[in-house]
């Protein structure tokens, strides 16, 4: 008699909630392959944009009113399209959900969500962030998702790292550094745990969507994913400086302050992606097919997240530019490549911006080096 008949079979509950059950091979197989043509085209766009951006920065270009601004926007648009085309799409056909899209119900629900999110931004503003940990705790209680020790420790480690970095967030003025740092700890810890729970509960995690490389594949994969995010994000980081993003960061005066970029890199991925995208997907999938609900959740929250980074008025142009050129690439990197890749991408964009601000503020760079 074969030993396989008596071997213990993991329960459905264990398979559903165990992040280790998703191996790198399985996640890659579910995501599908990247054709060489797509890779070559994206590599070409990445390389040309990077080299051109370095050349422009060496000549002292760093403002939205400079001749380099429009080409930088077009180059970023090309890189964004190339990246989204190059990234493999997750196979979500096996994820439970509606088998058809009720157009009227879906559109009404999506429109209601958009209006609600805009009103929250207009009426509440930044203090809205203080409500997110409470929302995450409610999700954890309602979903009754079992927490594994490794998940808890990893989320706590990222939360403490974001909190320590948040003590030096000089761009925050509406609360004290201590309050801001404490908020980052609670946002990251509760946001990650609740988001991972919803991803597991909905079946998205088993489809390889929004996984953590550290939890599913180990520390080496997480480190390589973080490095991959940095490499991929280089054109976005350089063009961000070309467009003048560093000009208003007057608070950066010390050489170490650019490292504070790890705080938004971790925290904003935790609540802006891992927590909110699965929650909105959970709402929308009752009225639409899984793939449509997932992409709708991504689009709605990407542009709302971009709107949060504007002055607060109806700044449609800034929202469109930030959402399309920055938030969408980060979000789809998280969905398809993992949390650590998105953190690396986000961290690198802010690090380069803060480093450029330091060089500008200290007079080490300004008129150009060539």
Phi and psi in degrees as a GROMACS rama.xvg file:
@    title "Ramachandran Plot"
@    xaxis  label "Phi"
@    yaxis  label "Psi"
@TYPE xy
-69.9645  141.432  UNK-2
-66.2298  -21.3376  UNK-3
-62.5834  -26.7451  UNK-4
-71.7404  -27.1018  UNK-5
-101.795  -5.19148  UNK-6
-68.0216  140.95  UNK-7
-66.1627  135.45  UNK-8
-102.793  126.521  UNK-9
-58.7313  137.359  UNK-10
-68.6389  162.439  UNK-11
-60.9684  -35.9926  UNK-12
-63.6178  -42.7662  UNK-13
-65.3652  -42.0628  UNK-14
-66.6041  -33.479  UNK-15
-71.483  -40.0882  UNK-16
-103.221  -5.16973  UNK-17
-87.4412  109.045  UNK-18
-65.1668  -24.532  UNK-19
-69.9676  -15.3369  UNK-20
-68.7091  -12.7221  UNK-21
-99.2444  102.993  UNK-22
-83.0661  166.045  UNK-23
-61.7326  -41.0171  UNK-24
-62.7419  -44.5336  UNK-25
-65.9652  -43.3532  UNK-26
-62.6966  -40.4845  UNK-27
-67.6066  -38.2786  UNK-28
-65.5806  -40.2746  UNK-29
-67.9625  -32.8899  UNK-30
-76.3965  -23.3016  UNK-31
90.9232  164.713  UNK-32
-92.0828  161.537  UNK-33
-106.606  124.317  UNK-34
-70.0123  151.638  UNK-35
-61.798  -32.2008  UNK-36
-64.06  -42.4413  UNK-37
-63.7208  -41.8552  UNK-38
-63.9247  -42.0885  UNK-39
-65.5571  -43.8545  UNK-40
-63.5862  -45.4523  UNK-41
-65.5363  -41.4304  UNK-42
-60.4333  -40.0764  UNK-43
-63.1472  -47.6352  UNK-44
-62.1329  -42.7331  UNK-45
-60.5852  -47.3166  UNK-46
-68.2917  -46.1519  UNK-47
-62.646  -45.4111  UNK-48
-64.2823  -41.2386  UNK-49
-63.5363  -49.4596  UNK-50
-64.383  -43.2419  UNK-51
-63.6564  -40.2567  UNK-52
-64.446  -43.3446  UNK-53
-60.2078  -43.2645  UNK-54
-61.0445  -44.3007  UNK-55
-66.9969  -40.2345  UNK-56
-66.1889  -37.1634  UNK-57
-64.5473  -22.7752  UNK-58
-90.2637  4.0453  UNK-59
87.9412  16.9412  UNK-60
-81.1267  121.787  UNK-61
-163.282  66.0644  UNK-62
-166.831  152.537  UNK-63
-71.7347  -15.4684  UNK-64
-100.922  13.7582  UNK-65
-93.0044  162.663  UNK-66
-61.51  -20.1579  UNK-67
-82.6117  -10.0332  UNK-68
-65.0465  -51.4515  UNK-69
-63.5631  -47.3947  UNK-70
-58.9353  -33.9329  UNK-71
-65.3308  -41.805  UNK-72
-62.2077  -44.3772  UNK-73
-66.2735  -39.0323  UNK-74
-64.66  -41.7298  UNK-75
-64.8208  -38.5221  UNK-76
-62.1454  -43.0109  UNK-77
-63.0033  -42.8696  UNK-78
-64.333  -40.052  UNK-79
-63.2066  -46.8375  UNK-80
-63.145  -41.2192  UNK-81
-64.569  -40.3125  UNK-82
-65.1381  -47.0516  UNK-83
-64.7734  -32.1792  UNK-84
-73.5799  -35.0958  UNK-85
-75.6985  -35.885  UNK-86
-64.7382  134.683  UNK-87
-71.2762  143.682  UNK-88
-90.0607  141.476  UNK-89
-69.1148  149.713  UNK-90
-90.6114  105.194  UNK-91
-111.253  10.8117  UNK-92
-62.3983  -29.6746  UNK-93
-85.2113  -4.0494  UNK-94
-74.0172  130.223  UNK-95
-61.2262  141.256  UNK-96
168.385  -173.909  UNK-97
-66.8643  142.228  UNK-98
-91.234  -2.734  UNK-99
-146.08  159.265  UNK-100
-106.352  115.984  UNK-101
-81.8418  101.324  UNK-102
-57.8393  -46.3474  UNK-103
-65.4666  -49.8601  UNK-104
-61.1092  -42.206  UNK-105
-64.4706  -46.9778  UNK-106
-65.0393  -40.0237  UNK-107
-63.8354  -45.1191  UNK-108
-65.1281  -44.9115  UNK-109
-62.4229  -42.3098  UNK-110
-64.2308  -40.5861  UNK-111
-62.7833  -39.7445  UNK-112
-64.2605  -44.8526  UNK-113
-60.4794  -47.6406  UNK-114
-61.216  -43.4625  UNK-115
-62.0993  -42.2163  UNK-116
-66.6057  -40.8884  UNK-117
-63.5622  -42.9024  UNK-118
-64.2096  -38.6929  UNK-119
-60.6833  -41.1953  UNK-120
-65.9157  -41.6657  UNK-121
-73.0174  -40.7078  UNK-122
-89.9453  -31.7317  UNK-123
-105.235  -46.4629  UNK-124
74.9715  -147.474  UNK-125
-59.7507  -34.8702  UNK-126
-56.9934  -13.3009  UNK-127
-56.3151  -30.8989  UNK-128
-59.3816  -30.6268  UNK-129
-70.9593  -16.6539  UNK-130
-87.0619  -18.3006  UNK-131
-65.7391  -40.4153  UNK-132
-59.7834  -37.8029  UNK-133
-63.8875  -41.2846  UNK-134
-60.9642  -43.5267  UNK-135
-62.7602  -39.5719  UNK-136
-65.1308  -38.7067  UNK-137
-62.8191  -40.122  UNK-138
-63.733  -44.1631  UNK-139
-60.6713  -41.4356  UNK-140
-68.8367  -40.371  UNK-141
-73.1621  -39.7457  UNK-142
-75.6264  -24.3252  UNK-143
51.7347  46.1421  UNK-144
-85.4166  125.924  UNK-145
-66.1918  132.358  UNK-146
-94.1945  128.492  UNK-147
-91.4636  150.991  UNK-148
-58.9286  -41.7775  UNK-149
-65.5463  -39.8151  UNK-150
-60.5253  -47.0196  UNK-151
-62.8505  -44.9319  UNK-152
-67.3695  -40.1034  UNK-153
-66.6366  -45.1986  UNK-154
-62.462  -40.0637  UNK-155
-66.0226  -40.4986  UNK-156
-61.7086  -46.1257  UNK-157
-64.4283  -37.8825  UNK-158
-64.4112  -44.4064  UNK-159
-66.4056  -37.8997  UNK-160
-62.7306  -45.084  UNK-161
-64.8856  -37.5782  UNK-162
-65.9542  -45.3043  UNK-163
-61.7547  -44.5973  UNK-164
-64.1555  -34.1954  UNK-165
-63.9915  -20.2416  UNK-166
-62.743  -23.9117  UNK-167
-106.252  14.7298  UNK-168
-72.2456  87.6248  UNK-169
-70.2876  -12.4549  UNK-170
-84.0589  -6.72469  UNK-171
-94.1623  123.294  UNK-172
-126.229  -10.6437  UNK-173
-85.3774  -11.2549  UNK-174
-140.379  166.6  UNK-175
-73.4715  157.988  UNK-176
-56.7769  -37.0897  UNK-177
-66.0285  -43.674  UNK-178
-63.7626  -43.2001  UNK-179
-62.7541  -43.8604  UNK-180
-63.7221  -41.9117  UNK-181
-63.2622  -38.1162  UNK-182
-62.7931  -39.7838  UNK-183
-62.7922  -39.8115  UNK-184
-61.3371  -47.6704  UNK-185
-70.6278  -37.6032  UNK-186
-61.0674  -47.7953  UNK-187
-70.4707  -47.2611  UNK-188
-62.0347  -53.1275  UNK-189
-73.0426  -36.5506  UNK-190
-63.7975  -44.9368  UNK-191
-66.165  -47.0424  UNK-192
-63.8504  -44.0001  UNK-193
-68.0917  -41.9912  UNK-194
-63.3385  -44.8921  UNK-195
-62.1827  -36.2989  UNK-196
-63.5312  -43.7664  UNK-197
-67.7381  -40.5712  UNK-198
-58.8284  -41.3546  UNK-199
-69.8601  -42.9535  UNK-200
-63.6092  -38.3541  UNK-201
-82.2008  -11.8896  UNK-202
90.6194  -2.40034  UNK-203
-65.5081  -37.5372  UNK-204
-62.6571  -38.4664  UNK-205
-67.1744  -22.2385  UNK-206
-87.1565  3.757  UNK-207
82.5193  15.067  UNK-208
-91.677  124.55  UNK-209
67.6545  27.6401  UNK-210
-74.52  162.062  UNK-211
-99.6366  124.354  UNK-212
-64.0675  -35.0425  UNK-213
-62.9137  -44.1277  UNK-214
-74.7206  -32.3354  UNK-215
-95.8246  -27.0741  UNK-216
-131.635  -10.1306  UNK-217
107.639  175.036  UNK-218
-65.8134  -37.8368  UNK-219
-62.9403  -42.9662  UNK-220
-66.1686  -37.6284  UNK-221
-63.7491  -42.9981  UNK-222
-65.8361  -42.8713  UNK-223
-67.5845  -33.792  UNK-224
-66.0759  -41.8336  UNK-225
-60.8582  -44.3669  UNK-226
-64.4633  -39.0708  UNK-227
-60.9961  -41.7243  UNK-228
-60.6408  -39.6241  UNK-229
-63.5138  -46.3608  UNK-230
-63.0099  -48.4249  UNK-231
-61.6987  -35.7854  UNK-232
-81.0153  -1.80026  UNK-233
-58.6587  -46.9746  UNK-234
-60.8854  -39.379  UNK-235
-65.0615  -40.9815  UNK-236
-64.4429  -44.5385  UNK-237
-69.5466  -43.5068  UNK-238
-66.703  -30.5588  UNK-239
-59.7925  -41.7093  UNK-240
-69.0924  -40.9094  UNK-241
-56.9649  -35.3904  UNK-242
-82.426  3.61243  UNK-243
93.5772  14.0128  UNK-244
-63.5173  -28.2659  UNK-245
-82.8281  -13.4459  UNK-246
-66.0822  -27.8697  UNK-247
-99.4796  2.85364  UNK-248
-89.3069  65.1121  UNK-249
-69.0446  -17.5964  UNK-250
-71.683  -17.8513  UNK-251
-79.4046  106.446  UNK-252
-126.236  -14.8232  UNK-253
-115.468  152.366  UNK-254
-62.9252  -29.2267  UNK-255
-84.505  -15.5494  UNK-256
-63.3304  -30.8048  UNK-257
-57.0582  -25.6391  UNK-258
-66.3095  -15.703  UNK-259
-63.6881  -11.8815  UNK-260
-56.8417  -18.4605  UNK-261
-65.8537  -26.189  UNK-262
-65.0488  -57.3991  UNK-263
-66.0769  -29.6657  UNK-264
-60.092  -37.7104  UNK-265
-87.9954  -52.3229  UNK-266
-64.6146  -44.4192  UNK-267
-70.252  -27.7488  UNK-268
-71.2882  -34.7984  UNK-269
-65.9413  -52.5848  UNK-270
-90.2627  -33.3304  UNK-271
-77.9679  -25.7945  UNK-272
-115.975  -63.8799  UNK-273
-63.3205  -37.4184  UNK-274
-84.3409  -54.4215  UNK-275
-78.9382  -37.3482  UNK-276
-62.8596  -49.1874  UNK-277
-61.6532  -35.537  UNK-278
-63.8362  -45.3927  UNK-279
-68.0016  -37.2944  UNK-280
-58.5373  -41.3263  UNK-281
-59.4935  -36.4972  UNK-282
-71.78  -44.4237  UNK-283
-78.7342  -24.4998  UNK-284
-69.944  -13.7186  UNK-285
-73.9167  -18.3309  UNK-286
-116.549  -2.05648  UNK-287
-148.129  160.894  UNK-288
-61.7085  156.465  UNK-289
-56.8095  -47.4911  UNK-290
-63.2707  -42.566  UNK-291
-66.1622  -43.0299  UNK-292
-63.0604  -39.6604  UNK-293
-66.726  -47.7448  UNK-294
-67.2796  -35.1505  UNK-295
-64.4608  -42.601  UNK-296
-61.2476  -41.2721  UNK-297
-63.2224  -48.3452  UNK-298
-64.4961  -46.6294  UNK-299
-60.4473  -48.1137  UNK-300
-75.6735  -27.7078  UNK-301
-63.1863  -46.7815  UNK-302
-77.3067  -27.354  UNK-303
-69.0452  -41.5417  UNK-304
-60.6247  -41.1532  UNK-305
-63.6778  -39.7542  UNK-306
-62.0449  -34.6213  UNK-307
-63.2468  -23.7979  UNK-308
-92.9489  9.7495  UNK-309
-102.258  -176.346  UNK-310
-69.2208  -16.8995  UNK-311
110.661  -19.4252  UNK-312
-79.2998  -177.335  UNK-313
-80.0068  71.8938  UNK-314
-90.1836  82.131  UNK-315
-68.0942  -37.0767  UNK-316
-66.4275  -48.6369  UNK-317
-62.5877  -40.9303  UNK-318
-61.4427  -43.6532  UNK-319
-64.8827  -43.9555  UNK-320
-67.0753  -49.1219  UNK-321
-64.145  -43.6279  UNK-322
-63.8404  -44.3414  UNK-323
-74.965  -45.5213  UNK-324
-87.0756  -20.3744  UNK-325
-123.783  -51.6527  UNK-326
-72.1854  -42.2199  UNK-327
-60.3444  -46.467  UNK-328
-58.6903  -43.3041  UNK-329
-62.8865  -43.5443  UNK-330
-64.6399  -44.8261  UNK-331
-72.1809  -27.1468  UNK-332
-63.6121  -43.3532  UNK-333
-61.9113  -46.2908  UNK-334
-60.9543  -42.9484  UNK-335
-104.609  -22.9184  UNK-336
-116.677  -17.3285  UNK-337
116.482  161.096  UNK-338
-59.7211  -43.7  UNK-339
-66.6208  -31.8213  UNK-340
-66.1088  -43.961  UNK-341
-64.199  -40.303  UNK-342
-62.9768  -44.2445  UNK-343
-61.0836  -43.3215  UNK-344
-60.7792  -50.1703  UNK-345
-64.9208  -46.9614  UNK-346
-57.5052  -44.0241  UNK-347
-66.1867  -40.3704  UNK-348
-60.0751  -46.1591  UNK-349
-72.9731  -36.5526  UNK-350
-61.9046  -46.6695  UNK-351
-64.1785  -39.4018  UNK-352
-61.8068  -47.6644  UNK-353
-68.194  -36.0005  UNK-354
-65.4744  -41.403  UNK-355
-64.1295  -38.3696  UNK-356
-62.7334  -40.5678  UNK-357
-61.1161  -44.5521  UNK-358
-64.4058  -38.2792  UNK-359
-68.4645  -46.3642  UNK-360
-68.3009  -27.5068  UNK-361
-96.5086  1.63258  UNK-362
77.929  11.7569  UNK-363
-80.1737  -16.4262  UNK-364
-150.634  143.363  UNK-365
-178.191  -66.1839  UNK-366
-82.0003  -9.51271  UNK-367
115.247  158.407  UNK-368
-107.842  -4.04178  UNK-369
